[in-house]
């Protein structure tokens, strides 16, 4: 969905490096999410934010931090990357409504060597 | 932990056949949603069924929901090679994020 963009799309880094993944949206949604996807494990929620002043840990927040700079921007940081953080990372947004349907970005493929 | 569990994990069918995927969940829900993911891409919302609905249609998609059994099924009729993708169910239980299952990988062979 072009309304949700992620940068970079691909990143290779080394163990111990600090990495930031960025997400921007033009959908005007208050809610934003970060997920990681590993083969066979589906999507796992890392952090989510229901508005600019709200940050919540998800299922697997250890080793990650986030920043909600504005309604439209939600960044994910890996403070000191490790190889088992190699995964596909997705940002998503949703509107605070009855259905909470989510809209996903194209993903960032991160490899930690 | 994941709420929805899809079954089967993988499914391979011939073009023109119907594909059925199932999702089971553990707690009460407000609605259940199905998403599609083409290889390596972001998920795309397909269809939503509310807890007070039993069946819903959208084009070649048919979704059923049985809240007594805590299960849902997604039927894709007259499948096409372009339907090859992974399909995920996601449950909405209130003012918490959707919880996604692990997905079913569908391969449609031309």
gemmi code that builds the backbone of each chain (N, CA, C; Angstrom):
import gemmi

chains = {
    "A": [
        ("UNK", (0.845, -1.178, 0.000), (0.000, 0.000, 0.000), (0.890, 1.242, 0.000)),
        ("UNK", (0.773, 2.081, -1.026), (1.656, 3.224, -1.182), (1.431, 4.253, -0.100)),
        ("UNK", (0.320, 4.177, 0.632), (0.046, 5.130, 1.692), (0.904, 4.896, 2.921)),
        ("UNK", (1.530, 3.743, 3.005), (2.420, 3.411, 4.114), (3.781, 3.068, 3.517)),
        ("UNK", (4.774, 3.854, 3.838), (6.092, 3.644, 3.266), (7.089, 3.296, 4.360)),
        ("UNK", (8.067, 2.495, 3.981), (9.110, 2.089, 4.917), (10.468, 2.327, 4.281)),
        ("UNK", (11.394, 2.817, 5.081), (12.770, 2.960, 4.623), (13.726, 2.486, 5.698)),
        ("UNK", (14.826, 1.808, 5.314), (15.120, 1.339, 3.967), (14.287, 0.112, 3.617)),
        ("UNK", (14.330, -0.336, 2.413), (13.636, -1.563, 2.011), (14.505, -2.786, 2.281)),
        ("UNK", (15.780, -2.614, 2.199), (16.725, -3.688, 2.492), (17.903, -3.097, 3.243)),
        ("UNK", (18.410, -3.869, 4.202), (19.559, -3.380, 4.973), (20.364, -4.566, 5.450)),
        ("UNK", (21.652, -4.483, 5.223), (22.575, -5.478, 5.780), (23.483, -4.748, 6.741)),
        ("UNK", (23.610, -5.274, 7.947), (24.421, -4.613, 8.944), (25.200, -5.650, 9.738)),
        ("UNK", (26.026, -5.178, 10.638), (26.859, -6.082, 11.425), (26.394, -6.101, 12.876)),
        ("UNK", (26.708, -7.174, 13.534), (26.389, -7.318, 14.950), (26.918, -6.128, 15.742)),
        ("UNK", (26.057, -5.597, 16.626), (26.450, -4.501, 17.489), (26.116, -3.125, 16.958)),
        ("UNK", (25.757, -3.025, 15.704), (25.432, -1.727, 15.117), (24.033, -1.287, 15.536)),
        ("UNK", (23.835, 0.031, 15.590), (22.514, 0.581, 15.851), (21.819, 0.830, 14.516)),
        ("UNK", (20.599, 0.381, 14.439), (19.847, 0.474, 13.190), (18.503, 1.144, 13.450)),
        ("UNK", (18.085, 2.005, 12.538), (16.772, 2.611, 12.635), (15.983, 2.310, 11.367)),
        ("UNK", (14.786, 1.818, 11.565), (13.860, 1.603, 10.460), (12.747, 2.646, 10.589)),
        ("UNK", (12.402, 3.252, 9.456), (11.432, 4.339, 9.510), (10.150, 3.977, 8.778)),
        ("UNK", (9.069, 4.502, 9.282), (7.762, 4.283, 8.696), (7.015, 5.600, 8.632)),
        ("UNK", (6.430, 5.872, 7.476), (5.615, 7.064, 7.296), (4.285, 6.674, 6.674)),
        ("UNK", (3.247, 7.399, 7.040), (1.931, 7.101, 6.465), (1.185, 8.384, 6.133)),
        ("UNK", (0.413, 8.296, 5.074), (-0.391, 9.442, 4.644), (-1.882, 9.141, 4.784)),
        ("UNK", (-2.206, 8.104, 5.532), (-3.603, 7.714, 5.676), (-4.319, 8.496, 6.776)),
        ("UNK", (-3.566, 9.236, 7.562), (-4.197, 10.010, 8.625), (-4.631, 9.156, 9.809)),
        ("UNK", (-4.071, 7.975, 9.923), (-4.444, 7.081, 11.015), (-3.677, 7.410, 12.291)),
        ("UNK", (-4.361, 7.214, 13.409), (-3.712, 7.433, 14.695), (-2.860, 6.244, 15.132)),
        ("UNK", (-3.270, 5.048, 14.752), (-2.635, 3.846, 15.268), (-1.552, 3.346, 14.316)),
        ("UNK", (-0.388, 3.002, 14.902), (0.710, 2.458, 14.111), (1.348, 1.303, 14.855)),
        ("UNK", (1.941, 0.386, 14.061), (2.447, -0.874, 14.609), (3.757, -1.248, 13.927)),
        ("UNK", (4.580, -1.970, 14.670), (5.752, -2.618, 14.096), (5.675, -4.112, 14.373)),
        ("UNK", (5.880, -4.898, 13.288), (5.886, -6.357, 13.373), (7.194, -6.879, 12.793)),
        ("UNK", (7.555, -8.065, 13.239), (8.585, -8.807, 12.519), (7.999, -10.134, 12.056)),
        ("UNK", (8.514, -10.585, 10.921), (8.046, -11.851, 10.362), (9.235, -12.756, 10.119)),
        ("UNK", (9.170, -13.945, 10.664), (10.173, -14.972, 10.463), (9.486, -16.167, 9.820)),
        ("UNK", (10.202, -16.909, 8.999), (9.589, -18.067, 8.329), (8.951, -19.024, 9.331)),
        ("UNK", (7.700, -19.360, 9.085), (7.008, -20.328, 9.936), (6.473, -19.779, 11.242)),
        ("UNK", (6.766, -18.510, 11.535), (6.321, -17.941, 12.813), (5.263, -16.870, 12.638)),
        ("UNK", (4.874, -16.577, 11.435), (3.857, -15.567, 11.224), (4.344, -14.186, 11.619)),
        ("UNK", (3.414, -13.322, 11.941), (3.722, -11.953, 12.341), (3.748, -11.859, 13.857)),
        ("UNK", (4.768, -11.212, 14.378), (4.827, -10.980, 15.820), (4.944, -9.485, 16.077)),
        ("UNK", (4.136, -9.005, 16.996), (4.065, -7.579, 17.287), (5.221, -7.155, 18.172)),
        ("UNK", (5.919, -6.100, 17.760), (7.064, -5.603, 18.521), (6.633, -4.447, 19.423)),
        ("UNK", (6.075, -3.402, 18.833), (5.564, -2.237, 19.552), (4.345, -1.707, 18.805)),
        ("UNK", (3.506, -0.985, 19.538), (2.414, -0.293, 18.893), (2.121, 1.022, 19.592)),
        ("UNK", (1.463, 1.890, 18.841), (1.175, 3.235, 19.331), (-0.232, 3.611, 18.890)),
        ("UNK", (-1.086, 3.954, 19.827), (-2.466, 4.295, 19.482), (-2.642, 5.800, 19.233)),
        ("UNK", (-1.694, 6.584, 19.671), (-1.635, 7.992, 19.273), (-0.240, 8.501, 19.589)),
        ("UNK", (0.022, 9.761, 19.297), (1.381, 10.292, 19.362), (1.989, 10.157, 20.756)),
        ("UNK", (1.175, 10.224, 21.780), (1.706, 10.177, 23.146), (1.646, 8.793, 23.761)),
        ("UNK", (1.304, 7.805, 22.957), (1.069, 6.454, 23.466), (2.049, 5.468, 22.827)),
        ("UNK", (2.805, 4.745, 23.663), (3.706, 3.707, 23.178), (3.480, 2.470, 24.042)),
        ("UNK", (3.358, 1.318, 23.389), (3.100, 0.078, 24.124), (3.986, -1.043, 23.600)),
        ("UNK", (4.441, -1.864, 24.517), (5.234, -3.027, 24.113), (4.308, -4.103, 23.563)),
        ("UNK", (4.847, -4.804, 22.577), (4.135, -5.942, 22.049), (4.707, -7.236, 22.585)),
        ("UNK", (4.525, -8.271, 21.802), (4.921, -9.616, 22.226), (6.432, -9.777, 22.369)),
        ("UNK", (7.212, -9.074, 21.519), (8.660, -9.308, 21.466), (9.434, -7.993, 21.430)),
        ("UNK", (9.316, -7.170, 22.456), (9.918, -5.844, 22.437), (11.394, -5.821, 22.871)),
        ("UNK", (11.870, -6.867, 23.501), (13.256, -6.860, 23.985), (14.233, -6.673, 22.827)),
        ("UNK", (15.168, -5.720, 23.011), (16.168, -5.456, 21.989), (15.741, -4.398, 20.986)),
        ("UNK", (14.511, -3.899, 21.142), (13.972, -2.890, 20.242), (13.495, -1.670, 21.031)),
        ("UNK", (13.470, -0.523, 20.371), (12.828, 0.665, 20.924), (12.132, 1.384, 19.779)),
        ("UNK", (11.191, 2.262, 20.113), (10.454, 2.994, 19.083), (10.356, 4.451, 19.459)),
        ("UNK", (10.027, 5.239, 18.438), (9.766, 6.655, 18.629), (8.610, 7.048, 17.723)),
        ("UNK", (7.627, 7.723, 18.299), (6.496, 8.224, 17.505), (6.689, 9.734, 17.380)),
        ("UNK", (7.285, 10.138, 16.281), (7.693, 11.535, 16.119), (6.511, 12.437, 15.777)),
        ("UNK", (5.515, 11.858, 15.158), (4.335, 12.606, 14.721), (3.256, 11.588, 14.416)),
        ("UNK", (2.065, 12.055, 14.138), (1.008, 11.120, 13.795), (1.425, 10.237, 12.627)),
        ("UNK", (2.174, 10.827, 11.703), (2.494, 10.120, 10.467), (3.767, 9.302, 10.531)),
        ("UNK", (4.534, 9.391, 11.608), (5.860, 8.751, 11.609), (6.082, 7.913, 12.858)),
        ("UNK", (6.590, 6.708, 12.625), (6.832, 5.765, 13.715), (8.103, 5.002, 13.368)),
        ("UNK", (9.146, 5.177, 14.189), (10.444, 4.586, 13.887), (10.761, 3.455, 14.852)),
        ("UNK", (11.423, 2.464, 14.337), (11.859, 1.304, 15.132), (13.377, 1.286, 15.158)),
        ("UNK", (13.946, 1.154, 16.360), (15.400, 1.096, 16.483), (15.840, -0.219, 17.092)),
        ("UNK", (16.939, -0.721, 16.557), (17.635, -1.847, 17.160), (18.901, -1.259, 17.752)),
        ("UNK", (18.960, -1.201, 19.064), (20.053, -0.494, 19.730), (21.401, -1.141, 19.458)),
        ("UNK", (21.443, -2.446, 19.463), (22.678, -3.184, 19.212), (22.274, -4.477, 18.506)),
        ("UNK", (22.304, -4.423, 17.194), (21.744, -5.522, 16.407), (22.470, -6.841, 16.653)),
        ("UNK", (21.695, -7.909, 16.638), (22.248, -9.259, 16.770), (21.686, -10.128, 15.645)),
        ("UNK", (22.390, -11.214, 15.286), (21.972, -12.018, 14.132), (20.538, -12.542, 14.214)),
        ("UNK", (20.027, -12.846, 15.407), (18.666, -13.386, 15.437), (17.591, -12.315, 15.267)),
        ("UNK", (18.021, -11.083, 15.002), (17.086, -10.040, 14.608), (16.965, -9.936, 13.087)),
        ("UNK", (17.648, -10.805, 12.411), (17.480, -10.920, 10.969), (16.059, -11.370, 10.678)),
        ("UNK", (15.324, -10.558, 9.935), (13.907, -10.842, 9.691), (13.355, -9.820, 8.702)),
        ("UNK", (12.095, -10.016, 8.376), (11.349, -9.055, 7.579), (10.513, -8.227, 8.552)),
        ("UNK", (10.632, -6.913, 8.478), (9.947, -6.027, 9.404), (8.856, -5.245, 8.661)),
        ("UNK", (7.687, -5.215, 9.272), (6.568, -4.501, 8.686), (6.041, -3.438, 9.634)),
        ("UNK", (5.698, -2.301, 9.046), (4.959, -1.266, 9.725), (3.513, -1.352, 9.239)),
        ("UNK", (2.589, -1.032, 10.113), (1.179, -1.030, 9.735), (0.470, 0.111, 10.443)),
        ("UNK", (-0.655, 0.519, 9.872), (-1.470, 1.558, 10.491), (-2.920, 1.089, 10.548)),
        ("UNK", (-3.674, 1.685, 11.428), (-5.117, 1.425, 11.449), (-5.822, 2.647, 11.998)),
        ("UNK", (-7.088, 2.729, 11.658), (-7.918, 3.821, 12.120), (-8.635, 3.386, 13.391)),
        ("UNK", (-8.833, 4.281, 14.300), (-9.551, 3.940, 15.522), (-11.032, 3.905, 15.204)),
        ("UNK", (-11.441, 2.752, 14.753), (-12.839, 2.634, 14.382), (-13.384, 1.315, 14.872)),
        ("UNK", (-14.461, 0.924, 14.280), (-15.117, -0.300, 14.726), (-14.331, -1.531, 14.338)),
        ("UNK", (-13.636, -1.475, 13.187), (-13.027, -2.692, 12.662), (-11.536, -2.793, 12.883)),
        ("UNK", (-10.840, -1.667, 13.019), (-9.390, -1.689, 13.228), (-8.646, -2.448, 12.135)),
        ("UNK", (-9.109, -2.368, 10.920), (-8.408, -2.982, 9.791), (-7.031, -2.356, 9.649)),
        ("UNK", (-6.038, -3.190, 9.409), (-4.673, -2.686, 9.311), (-4.204, -2.589, 7.870)),
        ("UNK", (-3.357, -1.591, 7.629), (-2.777, -1.332, 6.314), (-1.263, -1.408, 6.467)),
        ("UNK", (-0.661, -2.253, 5.659), (0.750, -2.574, 5.831), (1.641, -1.848, 4.841)),
        ("UNK", (2.858, -1.539, 5.301), (3.894, -1.075, 4.406), (4.501, -2.244, 3.649)),
        ("UNK", (5.445, -1.951, 2.752), (6.027, -2.985, 1.897), (7.060, -3.857, 2.591)),
        ("UNK", (7.490, -3.455, 3.780), (8.445, -4.270, 4.521), (9.883, -3.820, 4.360)),
        ("UNK", (10.676, -4.130, 5.377), (12.132, -3.927, 5.347), (12.792, -5.255, 5.632)),
        ("UNK", (13.632, -5.683, 4.704), (14.363, -6.936, 4.925), (15.686, -6.594, 5.584)),
        ("UNK", (15.856, -7.010, 6.815), (17.058, -6.714, 7.591), (17.878, -7.971, 7.799)),
        ("UNK", (19.154, -7.861, 7.478), (20.089, -8.958, 7.717), (21.182, -8.460, 8.653)),
        ("UNK", (21.381, -9.180, 9.741), (22.433, -8.846, 10.703), (23.498, -9.939, 10.634)),
        ("UNK", (24.679, -9.533, 10.262), (25.764, -10.510, 10.087), (26.582, -10.687, 11.362)),
    ],
    "B": [
        ("UNK", (1.406, -14.139, 22.578), (1.157, -15.436, 21.944), (0.079, -15.261, 20.897)),
        ("UNK", (0.082, -16.149, 19.906), (-0.842, -15.990, 18.799), (-2.199, -16.551, 19.149)),
        ("UNK", (-3.229, -15.848, 18.736), (-4.602, -16.220, 19.022), (-5.113, -17.144, 17.942)),
        ("UNK", (-4.900, -16.746, 16.678), (-5.435, -17.526, 15.582), (-4.433, -18.549, 15.101)),
        ("UNK", (-4.934, -19.707, 14.759), (-4.095, -20.754, 14.193), (-4.740, -21.230, 12.914)),
        ("UNK", (-4.028, -21.083, 11.801), (-4.586, -21.500, 10.520), (-4.268, -22.978, 10.257)),
        ("UNK", (-5.141, -23.559, 9.500), (-4.984, -24.961, 9.120), (-5.552, -25.127, 7.711)),
        ("UNK", (-4.850, -25.763, 6.785), (-3.518, -26.359, 6.958), (-2.419, -25.303, 6.901)),
        ("UNK", (-1.195, -25.695, 7.197), (-0.068, -24.778, 7.073), (0.231, -24.503, 5.610)),
        ("UNK", (0.024, -25.509, 4.771), (0.281, -25.354, 3.344), (-0.765, -26.139, 2.574)),
        ("UNK", (-1.100, -25.609, 1.396), (-2.147, -26.202, 0.571), (-1.765, -26.020, -0.888)),
        ("UNK", (-1.853, -27.099, -1.641), (-1.519, -27.033, -3.054), (-2.687, -27.588, -3.856)),
        ("UNK", (-3.190, -26.792, -4.796), (-4.352, -27.207, -5.581), (-4.140, -26.855, -7.039)),
        ("UNK", (-5.009, -27.413, -7.881), (-4.976, -27.093, -9.299), (-5.837, -25.860, -9.564)),
        ("UNK", (-5.448, -25.142, -10.567), (-6.240, -23.980, -10.979), (-7.676, -24.414, -11.271)),
        ("UNK", (-8.618, -23.622, -10.828), (-10.026, -23.933, -11.027), (-10.666, -24.624, -9.837)),
        ("UNK", (-9.858, -25.245, -8.996), (-10.390, -25.890, -7.791), (-10.677, -24.835, -6.714)),
        ("UNK", (-11.424, -25.266, -5.711), (-11.678, -24.399, -4.568), (-10.629, -24.641, -3.483)),
        ("UNK", (-10.298, -23.584, -2.768), (-9.338, -23.676, -1.673), (-10.027, -23.283, -0.377)),
        ("UNK", (-9.874, -24.114, 0.631), (-10.465, -23.822, 1.936), (-9.379, -23.791, 3.000)),
        ("UNK", (-9.378, -22.707, 3.765), (-8.442, -22.551, 4.865), (-9.236, -22.305, 6.138)),
        ("UNK", (-8.742, -22.812, 7.239), (-9.442, -22.689, 8.499), (-8.614, -21.926, 9.522)),
        ("UNK", (-9.319, -21.305, 10.450), (-8.665, -20.537, 11.503), (-9.380, -20.835, 12.808)),
        ("UNK", (-8.621, -21.181, 13.823), (-9.206, -21.368, 15.149), (-8.597, -20.348, 16.091)),
        ("UNK", (-9.389, -19.912, 17.054), (-8.919, -18.906, 17.996), (-9.370, -19.270, 19.399)),
        ("UNK", (-8.867, -18.508, 20.388), (-9.043, -18.975, 21.767), (-10.004, -18.148, 22.598)),
        ("UNK", (-10.059, -16.836, 22.373), (-10.878, -15.994, 23.242), (-11.994, -15.335, 22.439)),
        ("UNK", (-12.910, -14.681, 23.123), (-14.016, -14.028, 22.421), (-13.483, -12.886, 21.569)),
        ("UNK", (-14.175, -12.612, 20.482), (-13.710, -11.622, 19.524), (-14.811, -10.642, 19.151)),
        ("UNK", (-14.412, -9.464, 18.671), (-15.349, -8.517, 18.071), (-15.516, -8.799, 16.590)),
        ("UNK", (-14.392, -9.105, 15.947), (-14.450, -9.471, 14.551), (-13.231, -10.298, 14.195)),
        ("UNK", (-13.287, -10.915, 13.044), (-12.168, -11.709, 12.545), (-11.895, -11.260, 11.118)),
        ("UNK", (-10.623, -11.089, 10.790), (-10.251, -10.577, 9.476), (-9.320, -11.565, 8.789)),
        ("UNK", (-9.392, -11.573, 7.472), (-8.465, -12.360, 6.676), (-7.612, -11.425, 5.831)),
        ("UNK", (-6.318, -11.759, 5.777), (-5.348, -10.985, 5.005), (-4.604, -11.920, 4.064)),
        ("UNK", (-4.092, -11.324, 3.017), (-3.303, -12.053, 2.028), (-1.916, -11.430, 1.968)),
        ("UNK", (-0.898, -12.268, 1.770), (0.462, -11.776, 1.618), (1.111, -12.464, 0.429)),
        ("UNK", (1.438, -11.700, -0.580), (2.270, -12.213, -1.660), (3.705, -12.258, -1.149)),
        ("UNK", (4.479, -13.145, -1.697), (5.811, -13.449, -1.169), (6.633, -12.209, -0.869)),
        ("UNK", (6.998, -12.039, 0.404), (7.885, -10.952, 0.799), (7.269, -9.576, 0.820)),
        ("UNK", (5.969, -9.489, 0.591), (5.304, -8.181, 0.545), (4.429, -7.963, 1.775)),
        ("UNK", (3.936, -6.750, 1.915), (3.060, -6.445, 3.027), (1.708, -7.135, 2.915)),
        ("UNK", (1.078, -7.352, 4.055), (-0.235, -7.993, 4.058), (-1.288, -7.032, 3.520)),
        ("UNK", (-2.284, -7.620, 2.885), (-3.391, -6.844, 2.335), (-4.694, -7.398, 2.898)),
        ("UNK", (-5.527, -6.503, 3.401), (-6.807, -6.911, 3.977), (-7.732, -7.438, 2.890)),
        ("UNK", (-8.357, -8.584, 3.164), (-9.290, -9.180, 2.212), (-10.741, -8.999, 2.623)),
        ("UNK", (-11.048, -9.396, 3.835), (-12.453, -9.444, 4.238), (-12.526, -9.492, 5.756)),
        ("UNK", (-13.605, -8.949, 6.284), (-13.840, -8.916, 7.732), (-15.214, -9.498, 8.015)),
        ("UNK", (-15.302, -10.259, 9.077), (-16.594, -10.776, 9.508), (-16.765, -10.447, 10.989)),
        ("UNK", (-17.898, -9.885, 11.324), (-18.144, -9.485, 12.699), (-18.634, -10.677, 13.515)),
        ("UNK", (-18.548, -10.549, 14.812), (-18.893, -11.678, 15.684), (-20.361, -12.061, 15.598)),
        ("UNK", (-21.217, -11.138, 15.157), (-22.647, -11.458, 15.053), (-23.040, -11.909, 13.643)),
        ("UNK", (-22.050, -12.090, 12.785), (-22.289, -12.585, 11.430), (-21.847, -14.036, 11.327)),
        ("UNK", (-22.480, -14.771, 10.438), (-22.122, -16.188, 10.274), (-21.446, -16.444, 8.933)),
        ("UNK", (-21.752, -15.611, 7.947), (-21.184, -15.824, 6.615), (-21.097, -14.492, 5.906)),
        ("UNK", (-20.049, -14.372, 5.083), (-19.871, -13.153, 4.317), (-19.208, -13.497, 2.992)),
        ("UNK", (-19.597, -12.762, 1.950), (-19.045, -13.009, 0.620), (-18.421, -11.736, 0.085)),
        ("UNK", (-17.362, -11.946, -0.717), (-16.760, -10.842, -1.450), (-16.125, -11.427, -2.686)),
        ("UNK", (-16.766, -11.243, -3.819), (-16.249, -11.818, -5.066), (-16.138, -13.325, -4.960)),
        ("UNK", (-14.938, -13.863, -5.155), (-14.725, -15.310, -5.071), (-14.413, -15.776, -3.645)),
        ("UNK", (-14.485, -14.872, -2.694), (-14.194, -15.208, -1.304), (-15.486, -15.429, -0.520)),
        ("UNK", (-15.451, -16.471, 0.307), (-16.557, -16.716, 1.217), (-15.955, -17.014, 2.584)),
        ("UNK", (-16.386, -16.278, 3.572), (-15.897, -16.471, 4.931), (-17.056, -16.892, 5.811)),
        ("UNK", (-16.789, -17.859, 6.672), (-17.767, -18.253, 7.672), (-17.162, -18.087, 9.060)),
        ("UNK", (-18.022, -17.911, 10.021), (-17.585, -17.752, 11.400), (-18.514, -18.548, 12.302)),
        ("UNK", (-17.933, -19.370, 13.143), (-18.686, -20.135, 14.135), (-18.120, -19.766, 15.506)),
        ("UNK", (-18.793, -18.848, 16.192), (-18.266, -18.374, 17.477), (-18.363, -19.444, 18.558)),
        ("UNK", (-19.296, -20.388, 18.407), (-19.405, -21.446, 19.415), (-18.204, -22.382, 19.357)),
        ("UNK", (-17.665, -22.549, 18.168), (-16.475, -23.392, 17.991), (-15.203, -22.558, 17.925)),
        ("UNK", (-15.346, -21.247, 17.988), (-14.207, -20.349, 17.872), (-13.393, -20.692, 16.620)),
        ("UNK", (-14.072, -20.685, 15.491), (-13.384, -21.030, 14.255), (-13.977, -20.253, 13.083)),
        ("UNK", (-13.161, -20.095, 12.051), (-13.568, -19.428, 10.833), (-12.956, -20.176, 9.658)),
        ("UNK", (-13.596, -20.065, 8.509), (-13.008, -20.635, 7.309), (-13.060, -19.612, 6.189)),
        ("UNK", (-12.049, -19.684, 5.335), (-11.974, -18.849, 4.131), (-12.000, -19.786, 2.936)),
        ("UNK", (-12.966, -19.576, 2.076), (-13.082, -20.357, 0.848), (-12.799, -19.448, -0.336)),
        ("UNK", (-11.870, -19.867, -1.172), (-11.611, -19.178, -2.437), (-12.122, -20.095, -3.542)),
        ("UNK", (-13.098, -19.644, -4.277), (-13.667, -20.485, -5.329), (-12.954, -20.248, -6.662)),
        ("UNK", (-12.967, -21.268, -7.494), (-12.388, -21.189, -8.834), (-11.009, -20.542, -8.798)),
        ("UNK", (-10.111, -21.143, -8.064), (-8.817, -20.523, -7.820), (-8.025, -20.299, -9.105)),
        ("UNK", (-7.165, -19.300, -9.022), (-6.307, -18.918, -10.151), (-4.862, -18.940, -9.690)),
        ("UNK", (-3.944, -19.030, -10.619), (-2.526, -19.011, -10.264), (-2.177, -17.748, -9.473)),
        ("UNK", (-2.854, -16.658, -9.779), (-2.585, -15.394, -9.086), (-3.034, -15.405, -7.630)),
        ("UNK", (-3.798, -16.420, -7.223), (-4.204, -16.534, -5.825), (-3.095, -17.119, -4.960)),
        ("UNK", (-2.029, -17.594, -5.587), (-0.896, -18.130, -4.831), (-0.348, -17.070, -3.896)),
        ("UNK", (-0.372, -17.363, -2.605), (0.016, -16.400, -1.577), (-0.112, -17.083, -0.225)),
        ("UNK", (0.235, -16.350, 0.822), (-0.057, -16.802, 2.184), (-1.274, -16.045, 2.690)),
        ("UNK", (-2.099, -16.754, 3.439), (-3.334, -16.170, 3.945), (-3.323, -16.260, 5.472)),
        ("UNK", (-3.650, -15.132, 6.099), (-3.603, -15.029, 7.549), (-4.969, -14.619, 8.090)),
        ("UNK", (-5.359, -15.229, 9.190), (-6.508, -14.713, 9.917), (-5.988, -13.828, 11.049)),
        ("UNK", (-6.805, -12.885, 11.447), (-6.447, -11.976, 12.533), (-7.695, -11.696, 13.348)),
        ("UNK", (-7.561, -11.744, 14.656), (-8.716, -11.555, 15.522), (-8.625, -10.216, 16.246)),
        ("UNK", (-9.769, -9.583, 16.382), (-9.906, -8.305, 17.069), (-10.738, -8.561, 18.316)),
        ("UNK", (-10.116, -8.402, 19.483), (-10.800, -8.706, 20.738), (-11.125, -7.474, 21.553)),
        ("UNK", (-11.008, -6.292, 20.953), (-11.324, -5.079, 21.694), (-10.252, -4.041, 21.488)),
        ("UNK", (-9.945, -3.268, 22.496), (-9.005, -2.161, 22.347), (-7.554, -2.615, 22.478)),
        ("UNK", (-7.238, -3.697, 21.780), (-5.864, -4.205, 21.701), (-5.582, -4.502, 20.241)),
        ("UNK", (-4.311, -4.566, 19.866), (-4.013, -4.820, 18.452), (-4.549, -6.160, 17.966)),
        ("UNK", (-4.758, -6.247, 16.664), (-5.109, -7.519, 16.052), (-4.046, -8.560, 16.374)),
        ("UNK", (-4.486, -9.791, 16.495), (-3.550, -10.892, 16.710), (-3.613, -11.791, 15.485)),
        ("UNK", (-2.481, -11.969, 14.846), (-2.398, -12.731, 13.603), (-1.990, -14.176, 13.864)),
        ("UNK", (-2.513, -15.058, 13.028), (-2.070, -16.444, 13.040), (-0.793, -16.595, 12.227)),
        ("UNK", (-0.351, -17.842, 12.085), (0.900, -18.117, 11.390), (0.720, -18.250, 9.887)),
        ("UNK", (-0.494, -18.358, 9.430), (-0.774, -18.339, 8.005), (-0.858, -19.693, 7.344)),
        ("UNK", (-1.542, -19.712, 6.210), (-1.606, -20.871, 5.322), (-0.980, -20.477, 3.997)),
        ("UNK", (-0.029, -21.268, 3.538), (0.603, -21.003, 2.230), (-0.180, -21.749, 1.164)),
        ("UNK", (-0.763, -21.004, 0.264), (-1.555, -21.581, -0.819), (-0.771, -21.522, -2.120)),
        ("UNK", (-0.675, -22.664, -2.767), (-0.069, -22.726, -4.104), (-1.127, -23.197, -5.074)),
        ("UNK", (-1.365, -22.418, -6.117), (-2.322, -22.776, -7.150), (-1.534, -23.075, -8.410)),
        ("UNK", (-1.655, -24.317, -8.850), (-0.850, -24.781, -9.978), (-1.651, -24.670, -11.257)),
        ("UNK", (-1.060, -24.005, -12.236), (-1.744, -23.806, -13.519), (-1.736, -25.071, -14.371)),
    ],
}
model = gemmi.Model(1)
for chain_id, residues in chains.items():
    chain = gemmi.Chain(chain_id)
    for i, (resn, *xyz) in enumerate(residues, 1):
        res = gemmi.Residue()
        res.name, res.seqid = resn, gemmi.SeqId(i, " ")
        for name, pos in zip(("N", "CA", "C"), xyz):
            atom = gemmi.Atom()
            atom.name, atom.element = name, gemmi.Element(name[0])
            atom.pos, atom.b_iso = gemmi.Position(*pos), 0.0
            res.add_atom(atom)
        chain.add_residue(res)
    model.add_chain(chain)
structure = gemmi.Structure()
structure.add_model(model)
structure.setup_entities()
